[in-house]
Each structure stands twice: as structure tokens, then as C-alpha cells.
Amino acid sequence: MQLNVKGKNMPVTDALFEHAERKLERLTRILPPWDEAPVVELELSIERNPKIDRPQTAEVTVRAKGTVLRVRETAEDMYVAIDHAARKLERQAVRYRERRRRHHRGHGRATEPAEAEDLTPIPELQHEAEAEFGSLVKTKRHAMPPMAVDEALLQMDMLHHDFYVFRNEENGGEINVVYRRGDGDYGLIVPQD
């Protein structure tokens, strides 16, 4: 695992780096084996706004072989934020690993012995991941007539959803997604060619 730690509005001490390295090291046991080591980027930041209850943030991004896992955790203490982020990332990694295993089994492809050995269940994390993230139980289909972004935002608000998929009439009926951001504003996702 290649760990890159950077600080925003704060210095990254050796103690913080070593704590992060120790907490994130378990990922190498959980993630499936890849040809190259996963790159783990950890951004530590402190919000200077006194109105924020938990001003210290740890944001972790893991990139390996086209897969991206990302978590963001806040706390009053940076060590606690790192601990929570590492635990949440472990659950994501278990979920990813289990989906990958089911996908391979579902298509009748035999896994290689090394891969099967590395994908042995980790009971405490597997149970947490299954409890937190269920399986696909419903498929929805709906008509998608072309509409403007403002109309899609209105539809999303009327449905009380956090996102809305629509065909954007402004770009030739291409499928786009509008979503509600954490700060109360909205975002638009447009596919890139």
C-alpha cells in the first residue's frame, strides 16, 4: 500500500502519519490482490469556523486498478476522525470484495487459488458490512421525457429525493443526474465522453 498524507490548514506530524498508516494497513488484508499496490490518499483538514461542532476531517481515497473507494469522517479529534474513516473504509472494502466474489461466482468463472485464499471472510467486518449495506431488492423503471435542469430540480424536490435522473433537453436528451449537496445547494452530473 502506498500512503500519501497531506494536511489542509494543519501540519501532518510523524505521529499522525504513523497512526494513519497503522489504521489503514488492514486494507491490504481486506482488499482483493492486485498487480500493483493500491494508492491511499489521506487528506487531513481543520475547519476554522467556531460554529462547526466537529471541525477535524479525515478524507480517505483508495485507488487501485480502476476501483475507487472514498470516505469522509469528521470528529473533534483528528485521531478519532482517522479511526472512524478507517473503520468505514474497511466496511466498504468488505462490501466491494463480497460483490466481486458474488459476481465471479454468478458467471461461473473459477477464481484463482491465490485470489480465493486472499478473499477469505473476515467475520467481524463481513457482519458489519452486511448489516450496513443490503442487497439489490428493487428495480424501478420510469419514463424519462427530456426536461430542463430547473424542471428536474423541481421534480426532485417534489419527490423528496436527494437525486433525480433525467434526460437533459439542453444537451440533446443525454442522461444527467441532479443531486442535493450537503451544503444545501445542488449539483449536476453530466457524463464525459
N, C-alpha and C positions, 0 to 999 in steps of 0.2 A: 504494500500500500504506500502510495506517495502522498504525504500530507503537506498541504500548503495552508498556513495560518496567516491571516492578515487582520490588523486592527483598524477600526474606524473610530476616531475620537479617543483613542486609547493606545498605549503601547502593549505589545504582546510579550509578556515576560517568559523566561525559561520555565517557570513553574506552571504557567497557563498552558504552554506548548506541551509540556510533558503530561499534564493532566489530560489534555485533549487526545494526545497520542495513545495514552493508556485506555481511555474510554472508547475510542474509535477502533482500536486494534481488533476487537471482537468481530468486526465486519468481515475480516479476511476469513474467519471460520464459517460465517453465515452465507456470504455471497458465493454463487457458483464459481468454479475455477475459470479464469480467463487467461488468454495467452499473455497478456500484459497486465501489470498491476493496476488496480483502479486508482484514479486520481481523486483524492478527497480534498475539497476546498472548504476551509472553515473561516468564516468572517465573523469577528467579534466586534460588537459596537456598543457604545453607550449613548443613550439619548439624553441630551442636556436639558430637556423640558421637565421642570419640577412637578408638573401635573400628571405625569405618567407614573403609574404605580410600579411597574416592573421595567425599569429603564435599560437593563442589560440584555443584549440579544446575541444569541449564537445561531448562525445560519450555516448549515452544512449542505454541500452539494457533492454527490459521488457520481463520477463519470467513468464508465467502463464499457467498452465495446458497444457503443451506441445506446447504452442504458443510462438514464439519469434518475437519481433518487435525490430528493431535496426535502429538508425540514427546516423549520424556523421556530425557535423557542425563546421566550423571554422570562426573566426572573429578576429578583432584587440582587442576586449574587451571580457573577459570571460562571463560577464553578457549577452552580446549580443549573444554570441555563445550558451549559455544556452537557451535564449529566442527562437532563431531560431530552435534549436533542439527540444524544447518542442512543438513548433507550427507544425513542420514537423511530429513529433511523433503523435500528435493529428490527423493529416490528415491520417496517416497510420492506426491509431486505428479506425477511422470512416470507412475507406475503408474495414478493416477487419470485423468490425461489420456488415456493409451492405452486404458483401459477405456471411457472416454467416447467416444473415437473409434470403437472397435470396435462399441459399442452403436449409434451413429448409422449406421454402415455396414451393420450387420446388419439394420436396419429399413428400409433403402432410402431413408433421408432424406438429401438432399444437404446438405452443410454450407455455410454461408455463406462467401463468399470471404475475409472478414476472419478468420473462425474457422479456415479451412483454412490461412491464412498464418501465424497465430499457433501452430498446432499442428504445426509442422514438427519432426521428430525432433531431439533433442539427443543425438548418438550415444553420448558417454561415459556420460551418465546413463541413457539408454534401455537400454544393455547391462547396466549395474549393476542396474537395476530388474528386468529380465527374469531375470537370474541370481538375484536375491534372492527374487523373487515369481513363482511359476509361474502356470499357468492351472488352471482347474477341470478335474479329471480323474476325479473320482469323486463319485457321489451315493449316500448311504446312506439307507435307509428302515428304520424300526424302530417296533414297536408302542409306544404311549405310554399305558399304563393310568394312571389317577390314582394318585398316591402322595404321601406326606408329604415335607416338606423333608428330614427326617433320613434317610428311605429313599433319596432322590435323592443325598444326600451319600455314603451308603454305596455306592450303585451307581457313582458317580463314582470313589471310591477303589478299588473292586474292579476297575474297568476301567483304572486308572492314567491317567485323563484329567485335564485341567485344567478342564474344564467339563462339564456334563451338562444336556441339555434334557429337560424332563418336564412332565406335566400335574399341577398342584398341586391335590390334593384339598381343601385348606383354603380355596381361593377358587373353587370351582365348576368345577374342571378347566381353568382358564386355563393357557396355556403359560408356563412360567417357566424360568429358567436359574440353576443354581448354579455357582459357579466358585471356583477356588483363587486366593487373593490372594498377592502377592509376600511378604507378611509371615507366611505360613503359615496365616492364618485363611481363612474362606470368605465369599463374597458371594452375594447373591440378586438376580437381575434380574427385576423384575415390570413388565409393560407398563403404560403410563399411558394412560388414556382421553383 
